[in-house]
Amino acid sequence: MPRKKKEEVVEPKYRKIEILPIGKATEDAILDAASYIDNQRAIANVNDGCKPSYRRLIWSALQFPKGVMQPSVQIINKMSDFHPHSLDSVRFLQASMVRSGIFQGAGAFGMTSILGDVKEPGAPRYTKTRLSDLYYDILTPLIPDVEKVESPIGPEEITYCPTVFPLCLFFRGLVSGIGYGISTVYPCFSPTSMYQAYINNNPMLLEPNVNILMDKENSELQSLWETGKGRVIYAYKLSPYTDEAGKQGFMFEGDTYIFTPNLRKINKFVEAGQVFIDDYTDVNGPKMFVGLVNNRGITLDKLETLCRQCCYDATVYQLNVTDGSTCFRIPLKDWLHHTYTNYINLLVKVNNRKITKTEFDIAVNQTLPVIADYILNKNPKATDKELITKLGISQEIVTSVMGKPISYLRNNKDTADRVKNLKARLKELKKFNPKVYAEEIIKRL
């Protein structure tokens, strides 16, 4: 009986254990965690002004049909396909996107009164949302040409949202990010004013993207423009007002997205019964009246001084961004230039792809009657190689035509009208001006 062949013993391979001082191991772990938090969670990306959670929520909404309201919880749950972290706070982000016009919604999405009272958004199972038609129309033509990568969960996600300017800068509200050793709050400007400031290289043309004033003279817009750091002063509109009872005082008007008036200095006069505060908010927006109960102890001039002291916010903003691996501060003019140039290049790329496709469709339709005639009248069994050789037609066009059923060839012997329409479309595509198109998009935002 033959002997059994001795089995070869494979020695297991072990990774070499590296011995490090506890201080070094801790330092490396903290640096890795800090780098991840800063670059992949807390700070907006330089390419689109979105934090990953913002981008993933928009990307998730794009997975649903246009114009169809979905239970908000479904869009948030879809985000779990790409986002490896808790989704508990996403309802607040979703509500902010509804208020900013990125999403459309049905239900209660929260609000902050001009008095500072905060009403939280309803639970996602009780509301419905969808990506707005405007953003759907802006994003979907460009998304196919945006680079995609594998998400931390697995399915592919876009590397950036193709917006003309950083999204966090025209959000209707302040976007903030707190990371390791870095924190930032992004100011709020309207897309149209950012465009005017960009093309004229003049930050004094910047305006808020909400119904509120900006004190340009005392703000540090030039510093923000050139260095990425500067104070911006936002203020409520303040005007003298007399109510129906004849009480004199001052009316505050303005959106509550950026800040609410700090009434601390006025409240002691309210407690003393010398001043009263009424919320006059109506369909035209937030309003608040601060009036004198009587003229004892406080004059109208003093009340105006107090009102002006609490109706503005002066914050030093830093435009900290990440490219996915490194965080850095970027001047506002450079950030606008980066996203605008990238958007224009993407528009050109998409339009060139449409031109190539239209030219190919023209060639196919011009060739279709020739191939149909050859197959129907000369050789019904003609191969692709024969058609290429006999008719002098390219492989790509022959393959496209031969991929159609014989009934299609019989019914499409005359393609003159189709070719005419395609040529008209090609002419329009070649006249496309990406800068004019971008300007039209900016006006719609």
Phi and psi in degrees as a GROMACS rama.xvg file:
@    title "Ramachandran Plot"
@    xaxis  label "Phi"
@    yaxis  label "Psi"
@TYPE xy
-65.6881  146.572  PRO-2
-73.3874  145.247  ARG-3
-71.711  138.759  LYS-4
-67.3355  129.565  LYS-5
-66.1869  125.421  LYS-6
-70.3609  138.864  GLU-7
-77.054  129.946  GLU-8
-88.6686  122.069  VAL-9
-97.4568  117.067  VAL-10
-71.7439  128.789  GLU-11
-64.531  144.027  PRO-12
-100.478  127.076  LYS-13
-111.996  142.218  TYR-14
-72.1783  137.116  ARG-15
-65.4227  129.826  LYS-16
-80.4261  122.28  ILE-17
-94.688  125.004  GLU-18
-95.7068  120.297  ILE-19
-125.362  150.483  LEU-20
-61.4682  144.71  PRO-21
-56.8926  -34.3273  ILE-22
-64.2372  -41.6506  GLY-23
-68.1213  -44.0384  LYS-24
-61.4195  -41.7023  ALA-25
-66.0884  -42.2271  THR-26
-60.738  -45.5593  GLU-27
-62.3552  -41.9903  ASP-28
-64.2501  -42.2976  ALA-29
-66.3921  -41.1256  ILE-30
-64.4975  -40.3132  LEU-31
-64.2102  -44.7682  ASP-32
-65.2476  -42.0671  ALA-33
-64.1389  -43.1429  ALA-34
-61.6189  -41.0383  SER-35
-66.3221  -47.1932  TYR-36
-60.4415  -45.6461  ILE-37
-67.9957  -44.6025  ASP-38
-90.6027  -21.1326  ASN-39
-120.607  4.03785  GLN-40
-141.536  -51.4676  ARG-41
-91.1522  -32.1763  ALA-42
-107.311  141.753  ILE-43
-68.3821  145.031  ALA-44
-77.8206  142.054  ASN-45
-64.4895  -24.7046  VAL-46
-78.8677  -24.7834  ASN-47
-144.572  -3.20236  ASP-48
70.5399  23.0119  GLY-49
-112.864  138.267  CYS-50
-76.8951  156.652  LYS-51
-53.1976  -38.7326  PRO-52
-64.6961  -36.5055  SER-53
-63.6443  -48.4911  TYR-54
-63.9409  -40.9492  ARG-55
-69.4509  -32.7519  ARG-56
-67.5704  -42.5651  LEU-57
-64.9268  -43.1638  ILE-58
-62.3731  -38.2696  TRP-59
-65.4681  -41.4502  SER-60
-64.7293  -30.6138  ALA-61
-70.0098  -12.681  LEU-62
-79.7591  -8.49213  GLN-63
-104.367  157.452  PHE-64
-61.954  149.466  PRO-65
-64.8075  137.981  LYS-66
76.9947  3.88818  GLY-67
-107.805  116.803  VAL-68
-64.4859  137.021  MET-69
-121.316  147.86  GLN-70
-53.4398  129.075  PRO-71
-53.7721  -34.4487  SER-72
-64.0154  -28.4942  VAL-73
-68.8144  -41.1779  GLN-74
-66.9203  -40.1348  ILE-75
-65.4605  -42.2794  ILE-76
-64.225  -35.8115  ASN-77
-61.5323  -32.7883  LYS-78
-61.7939  -25.8464  MET-79
-65.8692  -15.0732  SER-80
-68.5456  -21.4112  ASP-81
-121.695  -24.5344  PHE-82
-103.915  120.101  HIS-83
-87.558  13.8351  PRO-84
-122.162  177.833  HIS-85
-60.2838  145.084  SER-86
-108.67  11.7905  LEU-87
-59.8902  -36.3871  ASP-88
-94.6664  1.36657  SER-89
-66.9076  -26.0318  VAL-90
-60.8746  -32.2751  ARG-91
-70.3037  -38.9906  PHE-92
-65.2076  -43.4541  LEU-93
-61.4519  -41.0595  GLN-94
-63.7241  -38.9476  ALA-95
-64.1384  -36.6429  SER-96
-70.7462  -31.0134  MET-97
-65.3831  -46.5663  VAL-98
-65.8832  -25.2346  ARG-99
-89.7924  -2.07298  SER-100
82.8099  3.2428  GLY-101
-75.3994  -39.0852  ILE-102
-111.007  157.72  PHE-103
-112.588  144.364  GLN-104
-143.372  161.687  GLY-105
-130.137  122.972  ALA-106
129.514  -166.554  GLY-107
-96.6632  118.66  ALA-108
-114.698  19.1104  PHE-109
79.9657  164.777  GLY-110
-166.92  161.819  MET-111
-120.726  122.062  THR-112
-74.6946  164.507  SER-113
-67.6421  -16.1039  ILE-114
-84.5908  -4.78839  LEU-115
96.7482  -0.612309  GLY-116
-73.0726  132.321  ASP-117
-107.95  127.55  VAL-118
-111.524  118.185  LYS-119
-72.843  153.651  GLU-120
-66.3163  155.184  PRO-121
-68.2603  161.881  GLY-122
-61.6514  142.513  ALA-123
-57.4709  -23.9568  PRO-124
-73.2617  -14.1746  ARG-125
-103.496  -3.50364  TYR-126
-120.131  164.825  THR-127
-128.377  144.825  LYS-128
-145.263  167.162  THR-129
-162.161  160.862  ARG-130
-66.237  135.645  LEU-131
-63.9243  153.546  SER-132
-58.1551  -37.8253  ASP-133
-60.264  -51.6866  LEU-134
-71.6211  -31.168  TYR-135
-62.5387  -44.9283  TYR-136
-68.6346  -32.4099  ASP-137
-73.4474  -42.3686  ILE-138
-85.5277  -41.5068  LEU-139
-61.5458  -36.4559  THR-140
-66.6194  -23.9353  PRO-141
-98.5142  -23.3815  LEU-142
-54.5134  -40.8751  ILE-143
-58.9837  -24.1058  PRO-144
-100.47  4.65041  ASP-145
-87.1648  134.027  VAL-146
-61.6719  139.305  GLU-147
-119.603  148.325  LYS-148
-132.539  165.531  VAL-149
-72.7025  127.961  GLU-150
-73.5864  166.52  SER-151
-58.6633  -24.929  PRO-152
-85.3777  -31.5428  ILE-153
143.811  -61.722  GLY-154
-58.6616  152.383  PRO-155
-68.6877  148.817  GLU-156
-138.578  158.153  GLU-157
-73.3475  149.361  ILE-158
-82.9223  -20.7029  THR-159
-161.726  157.343  TYR-160
-87.6062  127.138  CYS-161
-75.9877  76.4997  PRO-162
-107.926  150.61  THR-163
-70.6974  -32.0839  VAL-164
-132.041  162.017  PHE-165
-57.4974  126.021  PRO-166
-60.2434  -38.266  LEU-167
-65.5263  -17.4726  CYS-168
-85.4891  -17.0584  LEU-169
-123.082  17.0091  PHE-170
-60.1953  141.285  PHE-171
-82.8903  77.0723  ARG-172
149.129  168.926  GLY-173
-93.1153  125.316  LEU-174
-91.7693  131.285  VAL-175
-127.703  159.958  SER-176
-147.131  129.493  GLY-177
-120.852  113.665  ILE-178
-117.411  -160.563  GLY-179
-85.207  114.294  TYR-180
71.4149  8.74201  GLY-181
-152.336  135.609  ILE-182
-142.974  154.288  SER-183
-154.95  150.328  THR-184
-129.605  130.071  VAL-185
-96.9403  134.308  TYR-186
-71.0003  172.755  PRO-187
-119.433  119.631  CYS-188
-133.144  151.828  PHE-189
-76.9952  145.847  SER-190
-57.2255  -41.1274  PRO-191
-63.1609  -42.0978  THR-192
-70.2046  -34.8542  SER-193
-64.0223  -37.8607  MET-194
-65.4903  -44.9156  TYR-195
-64.4085  -40.6041  GLN-196
-63.9336  -38.8213  ALA-197
-67.5093  -51.2756  TYR-198
-72.1427  -21.8532  ILE-199
-103.451  -0.896077  ASN-200
49.3546  50.3239  ASN-201
-141.856  99.9055  ASN-202
-67.2868  -14.3484  PRO-203
-69.8781  -8.43622  MET-204
-87.4219  -3.92388  LEU-205
-67.6699  143.005  LEU-206
-136.823  154.536  GLU-207
-66.7741  155.523  PRO-208
-95.0368  13.6552  ASN-209
-133.874  168.644  VAL-210
-78.4186  82.4967  ASN-211
-157.411  159.088  ILE-212
-91.3332  159.507  LEU-213
-130.277  124.106  MET-214
-82.5494  89.2931  ASP-215
-69.8806  -35.9512  LYS-216
-61.4909  -38.9118  GLU-217
-100.102  -2.78269  ASN-218
-82.7616  163.051  SER-219
-106.072  57.9683  GLU-220
-67.3935  -35.9456  LEU-221
-65.6298  -39.7197  GLN-222
-65.6296  -43.0979  SER-223
-61.2383  -38.0108  LEU-224
-66.1564  -41.4441  TRP-225
-97.9632  -24.1115  GLU-226
-121.737  -14.6555  THR-227
84.2825  9.28872  GLY-228
-140.252  130.242  LYS-229
178.332  154.839  GLY-230
-82.0457  136.673  ARG-231
-123.687  129.578  VAL-232
-107.182  115.312  ILE-233
-102.849  145.789  TYR-234
-145.736  147.891  ALA-235
-77.3195  152.63  TYR-236
-73.3603  129.767  LYS-237
-125.575  126.325  LEU-238
-144.586  148.668  SER-239
-60.5254  146.075  PRO-240
-154.383  143.413  TYR-241
-122.097  124.258  THR-242
-80.8946  -177.786  ASP-243
-64.8928  -25.0019  GLU-244
-85.9443  1.54578  ALA-245
86.0947  7.29894  GLY-246
-77.6027  132.082  LYS-247
-92.5288  151.114  GLN-248
175.811  -148.553  GLY-249
-138.865  141.064  PHE-250
-101.865  126.404  MET-251
-93.3645  136.986  PHE-252
-138.449  139.285  GLU-253
153.674  156.704  GLY-254
-70.0438  154.888  ASP-255
-100.911  14.3187  THR-256
-69.234  -33.3787  TYR-257
-94.5313  -47.3881  ILE-258
-161.6  165.739  PHE-259
-118.111  151.887  THR-260
-56.6347  137.945  PRO-261
-88.1035  103.797  ASN-262
-92.8586  13.6305  LEU-263
-56.3178  -44.4192  ARG-264
-70.6065  -25.5889  LYS-265
-86.189  -28.9863  ILE-266
-60.5822  -30.9279  ASN-267
-67.9322  -29.0444  LYS-268
-77.3512  -30.0478  PHE-269
-65.604  -44.7962  VAL-270
-63.59  -29.5541  GLU-271
-82.7914  -3.89338  ALA-272
79.1443  16.3129  GLY-273
-96.2476  -22.2037  GLN-274
-135.516  147.551  VAL-275
-128.396  156.783  PHE-276
-126.836  129.944  ILE-277
-126.077  137.935  ASP-278
-85.5043  115.978  ASP-279
-105.75  18.0966  TYR-280
-54.2245  133.699  THR-281
-138.796  -165.248  ASP-282
-64.7508  -18.0128  VAL-283
-86.9227  -5.72158  ASN-284
129.768  177.185  GLY-285
-66.4767  136.408  PRO-286
-145.481  148.742  LYS-287
-144.745  132.533  MET-288
-108.952  127.29  PHE-289
-112.324  113.003  VAL-290
-124.766  161.248  GLY-291
-85.627  130.756  LEU-292
-70.6391  -43.6194  VAL-293
-153.782  -179.643  ASN-294
-96.3045  16.1215  ASN-295
-90.7328  126.441  ARG-296
87.8697  -22.6597  GLY-297
-149.42  132.204  ILE-298
-94.6263  167.095  THR-299
-63.7631  -37.6059  LEU-300
-63.9555  -41.7172  ASP-301
-67.2041  -38.1509  LYS-302
-63.136  -39.5573  LEU-303
-63.2256  -41.3254  GLU-304
-60.1742  -44.719  THR-305
-63.1809  -42.4647  LEU-306
-63.0462  -40.7857  CYS-307
-69.1616  -29.4082  ARG-308
-70.7416  -25.2908  GLN-309
-108.009  3.73403  CYS-310
-103.276  11.3607  CYS-311
-133.503  159.672  TYR-312
-131.798  125.142  ASP-313
-116.696  103.092  ALA-314
-118.244  139.073  THR-315
-87.0098  116.87  VAL-316
-99.8047  142.296  TYR-317
-124.592  126.531  GLN-318
-88.2333  74.475  LEU-319
-85.7874  131.244  ASN-320
-136.555  171.822  VAL-321
-133.264  149.548  THR-322
-101.268  11.6391  ASP-323
104.267  -19.2659  GLY-324
-131.276  -22.3951  SER-325
-138.99  138.85  THR-326
-97.1419  143.012  CYS-327
-158.758  162.819  PHE-328
-95.9185  137.318  ARG-329
-125.283  134.811  ILE-330
-60.9925  145.526  PRO-331
-58.1514  -42.7744  LEU-332
-63.3492  -35.3135  LYS-333
-71.6512  -36.1843  ASP-334
-67.5058  -43.9436  TRP-335
-62.1891  -41.5142  LEU-336
-63.1578  -40.9653  HIS-337
-62.9652  -51.5152  HIS-338
-71.6786  -37.0882  THR-339
-64.6821  -46.2412  TYR-340
-63.1513  -41.8513  THR-341
-63.0242  -39.4768  ASN-342
-65.3259  -44.136  TYR-343
-61.9469  -44.9134  ILE-344
-61.6281  -37.7883  ASN-345
-68.143  -40.816  LEU-346
-59.2063  -43.4355  LEU-347
-63.0395  -43.1928  VAL-348
-61.2336  -46.0518  LYS-349
-65.1559  -42.1209  VAL-350
-66.0454  -39.7314  ASN-351
-63.0642  -36.3783  ASN-352
-65.576  -39.6223  ARG-353
-65.1716  -38.7146  LYS-354
-62.6145  -46.8338  ILE-355
-60.3879  -43.3711  THR-356
-64.7052  -42.0612  LYS-357
-67.4947  -41.3028  THR-358
-61.1006  -39.4339  GLU-359
-66.2858  -42.8313  PHE-360
-62.2377  -37.6297  ASP-361
-62.3855  -47.2751  ILE-362
-61.3238  -40.4252  ALA-363
-63.4918  -46.2206  VAL-364
-70.2705  -31.0033  ASN-365
-71.6633  -31.3988  GLN-366
-87.3866  -25.4791  THR-367
-53.139  -47.5799  LEU-368
-62.4436  -34.6231  PRO-369
-66.1406  -46.771  VAL-370
-67.2992  -40.8958  ILE-371
-60.5101  -43.2509  ALA-372
-63.0684  -40.3179  ASP-373
-66.0941  -43.2216  TYR-374
-72.049  -42.7074  ILE-375
-75.2694  -30.8255  LEU-376
-113.593  -16.3808  ASN-377
-117.447  -54.1587  LYS-378
-148.441  93.8065  ASN-379
-59.6992  -19.6835  PRO-380
-103.482  20.1964  LYS-381
-60.9872  136.441  ALA-382
-88.9774  167.477  THR-383
-58.941  -41.4668  ASP-384
-62.784  -40.0441  LYS-385
-64.6025  -42.8883  GLU-386
-64.5535  -39.8458  LEU-387
-63.5069  -43.5597  ILE-388
-72.6208  -49.2224  THR-389
-71.8562  -37.2327  LYS-390
-102.908  -10.3309  LEU-391
66.2444  39.4391  GLY-392
-109.077  146.51  ILE-393
-67.7875  156.649  SER-394
-59.5675  -42.7185  GLN-395
-61.6779  -43.3364  GLU-396
-70.0172  -42.4476  ILE-397
-61.0252  -44.5388  VAL-398
-60.5901  -41.9643  THR-399
-63.7379  -45.2356  SER-400
-68.3082  -44.4201  VAL-401
-71.3907  -12.8987  MET-402
-77.5751  -6.21579  GLY-403
-94.4924  149.186  LYS-404
-65.973  157.695  PRO-405
-61.2941  -31.2781  ILE-406
-64.109  -34.6627  SER-407
-66.3084  -40.2497  TYR-408
-64.9149  -38.7715  LEU-409
-65.7179  -36.6432  ARG-410
-91.3323  0.948183  ASN-411
-128.689  46.0172  ASN-412
-75.0727  -25.8349  LYS-413
-113.969  107.603  ASP-414
-114.728  20.2056  THR-415
-59.7941  -45.1515  ALA-416
-65.0391  -40.1339  ASP-417
-64.9264  -41.0465  ARG-418
-64.5524  -39.6566  VAL-419
-60.7409  -45.8558  LYS-420
-65.5564  -39.6801  ASN-421
-65.7987  -37.9411  LEU-422
-67.0601  -36.9844  LYS-423
-64.2433  -40.7913  ALA-424
-64.7288  -40.9142  ARG-425
-62.0152  -39.2205  LEU-426
-62.5225  -42.1281  LYS-427
-66.326  -40.3053  GLU-428
-63.4815  -36.971  LEU-429
-74.7895  -17.3445  LYS-430
-89.8386  -5.15255  LYS-431
-58.0923  130.149  PHE-432
-113.838  106.774  ASN-433
-62.1554  -32.7997  PRO-434
-70.6911  -37.1815  LYS-435
-66.9504  -42.0319  VAL-436
-62.5399  -44.1528  TYR-437
-61.493  -40.0428  ALA-438
-63.5465  -38.2909  GLU-439
-65.8396  -39.3801  GLU-440
-63.7949  -43.5195  ILE-441
-59.1214  -40.2613  ILE-442
-65.3589  -26.7372  LYS-443
-83.6211  -20.4579  ARG-444
